Amino acid sequence: MQLAVGIGGARGESLRRMIHERLKSAGWTLATVRHPSSIVSPSAWLGEGVQVMAGAIVQPGARIGDGAIVNTAAVIEHDCNVGAFVHVAPRALLCGDVRIGAGSHVGAGAVVRQAVTIGEGVVIAAGAVVVRDFSGPGTLAGVPALARDRTQ
Ligand SMILES: CC(C)(COP(=O)(O)OP(=O)(O)OC[C@H]1O[C@@H](n2cnc3c(N)ncnc32)[C@H](O)[C@@H]1OP(=O)(O)O)[C@@H](O)C(=O)NCCC(=O)NCCS
């Protein structure tokens, strides 16, 4: 039998990771699940426990790390590398060759420009447009996205 972790939300990434790891150390396998209306290229790679929701698209060469969520209608373009336990929220768009570090949150409707690299545990606000690399830690918000001290 396989299990799926049902924790999402903004900033749910560390709780999701903890539960995933506890279940793994207790011997469970985490199911990698795809909604039938999602499109995942045959040359994309999905790690253990990845959840690809309705209408999401994962393009050729993309890699999605263990326990990540590609939420409703999100688009992961070609050759992106999405780290473990990242949550790509509904309608977010990662252009080609983007790298998102483990445990980061890409907010609903956010856009990350091609070839941008984001560090681990970063929060990208809903609706942000990220045009430059950001190693973090912290939160990026706005158009173009800037680091916000308040949430760092
Ligand atoms: C960015 C975010 C993390 C900030 O959350 P927070 O720390 O609780 O911040 P607050 O709501 O207290 O707002 C703090 C300030 O940031 C602003 N702000 C909040 N969200 C913002 C956003 N998405 N873009 C720009 N500014 C934002 C607020 O207007 C407020 O500004 P002010 O200080 O001038 O009044 C959050 O608003 C967000 O966008 N989360 C992602 C949500 C998401 O993707 N959900 C999907 C779930 S499936």
The ligand as an SDF file (V2000), in Angstrom:
LIG
                    3D

 48 50  0  0  0  0  0  0  0  0999 V2000
    3.6080   36.9570    0.3950 C   0  0  0  0  0  0  0  0  0  0  0  0
    2.8650   36.2700    1.5290 C   0  0  0  0  0  0  0  0  0  0  0  0
    3.6060   35.0120    1.9420 C   0  0  0  0  0  0  0  0  0  0  0  0
    2.8390   37.2910    2.6600 C   0  0  0  0  0  0  0  0  0  0  0  0
    2.1440   36.7700    3.7270 O   0  0  0  0  0  0  0  0  0  0  0  0
    2.2470   37.4960    5.1750 P   0  0  0  0  0  0  0  0  0  0  0  0
    3.6590   37.4810    5.6410 O   0  0  0  0  0  0  0  0  0  0  0  0
    1.2030   36.8670    6.0250 O   0  0  0  0  0  0  0  0  0  0  0  0
    1.9490   39.0010    4.8310 O   0  0  0  0  0  0  0  0  0  0  0  0
    0.6660   39.9080    5.1220 P   0  0  0  0  0  0  0  0  0  0  0  0
   -0.5630   39.3250    4.4990 O   0  0  0  0  0  0  0  0  0  0  0  0
    0.6740   40.2500    6.5740 O   0  0  0  0  0  0  0  0  0  0  0  0
    1.0450   41.2060    4.2800 O   0  0  0  0  0  0  0  0  0  0  0  0
    2.2360   41.9390    4.5890 C   0  0  0  0  0  0  0  0  0  0  0  0
    2.4000   42.9810    3.5160 C   0  0  0  0  0  0  0  0  0  0  0  0
    2.7020   42.3230    2.2830 O   0  0  0  0  0  0  0  0  0  0  0  0
    1.7140   42.6680    1.2850 C   0  0  0  0  0  0  0  0  0  0  0  0
    1.4680   41.4690    0.4960 N   0  0  0  0  0  0  0  0  0  0  0  0
    0.9020   40.3250    0.9150 C   0  0  0  0  0  0  0  0  0  0  0  0
    0.8350   39.4590   -0.0810 N   0  0  0  0  0  0  0  0  0  0  0  0
    1.3700   40.0690   -1.1510 C   0  0  0  0  0  0  0  0  0  0  0  0
    1.5600   39.6650   -2.5010 C   0  0  0  0  0  0  0  0  0  0  0  0
    1.1900   38.4510   -2.9230 N   0  0  0  0  0  0  0  0  0  0  0  0
    2.1600   40.5190   -3.3510 N   0  0  0  0  0  0  0  0  0  0  0  0
    2.5320   41.7650   -2.9270 C   0  0  0  0  0  0  0  0  0  0  0  0
    2.3730   42.2040   -1.6600 N   0  0  0  0  0  0  0  0  0  0  0  0
    1.7890   41.3560   -0.7880 C   0  0  0  0  0  0  0  0  0  0  0  0
    0.4950   43.1290    2.0670 C   0  0  0  0  0  0  0  0  0  0  0  0
   -0.3090   43.9900    1.3070 O   0  0  0  0  0  0  0  0  0  0  0  0
    1.1490   43.8130    3.2490 C   0  0  0  0  0  0  0  0  0  0  0  0
    1.5990   45.0890    2.8360 O   0  0  0  0  0  0  0  0  0  0  0  0
    1.6130   46.3410    3.8620 P   0  0  0  0  0  0  0  0  0  0  0  0
    2.6040   45.9720    4.9380 O   0  0  0  0  0  0  0  0  0  0  0  0
    2.0700   47.4840    3.0100 O   0  0  0  0  0  0  0  0  0  0  0  0
    0.2190   46.4580    4.3700 O   0  0  0  0  0  0  0  0  0  0  0  0
    1.4290   35.8730    1.1110 C   0  0  0  0  0  0  0  0  0  0  0  0
    0.5610   36.9850    1.0000 O   0  0  0  0  0  0  0  0  0  0  0  0
    1.3780   35.1060   -0.1910 C   0  0  0  0  0  0  0  0  0  0  0  0
    1.3530   35.6440   -1.3020 O   0  0  0  0  0  0  0  0  0  0  0  0
    1.3620   33.7520   -0.0590 N   0  0  0  0  0  0  0  0  0  0  0  0
    1.2220   32.8430   -1.1500 C   0  0  0  0  0  0  0  0  0  0  0  0
   -0.2210   32.3390   -1.2070 C   0  0  0  0  0  0  0  0  0  0  0  0
   -0.3890   31.1700   -2.1150 C   0  0  0  0  0  0  0  0  0  0  0  0
    0.3310   30.9760   -3.0690 O   0  0  0  0  0  0  0  0  0  0  0  0
   -1.3550   30.3330   -1.8350 N   0  0  0  0  0  0  0  0  0  0  0  0
   -1.5920   29.1390   -2.6050 C   0  0  0  0  0  0  0  0  0  0  0  0
   -2.1090   28.0500   -1.7120 C   0  0  0  0  0  0  0  0  0  0  0  0
   -2.6470   26.6520   -2.6460 S   0  0  0  0  0  0  0  0  0  0  0  0
  1  2  1  0
  2  3  1  0
  2  4  1  0
  2 36  1  0
  4  5  1  0
  5  6  1  0
  6  7  2  0
  6  8  1  0
  6  9  1  0
  9 10  1  0
 10 11  2  0
 10 12  1  0
 10 13  1  0
 13 14  1  0
 14 15  1  0
 15 16  1  0
 15 30  1  0
 16 17  1  0
 17 18  1  0
 17 28  1  0
 18 19  1  0
 18 27  1  0
 19 20  2  0
 20 21  1  0
 21 22  1  0
 21 27  2  0
 22 23  1  0
 22 24  2  0
 24 25  1  0
 25 26  2  0
 26 27  1  0
 28 29  1  0
 28 30  1  0
 30 31  1  0
 31 32  1  0
 32 33  2  0
 32 34  1  0
 32 35  1  0
 36 37  1  0
 36 38  1  0
 38 39  2  0
 38 40  1  0
 40 41  1  0
 41 42  1  0
 42 43  1  0
 43 44  2  0
 43 45  1  0
 45 46  1  0
 46 47  1  0
 47 48  1  0
M  END
$$$$
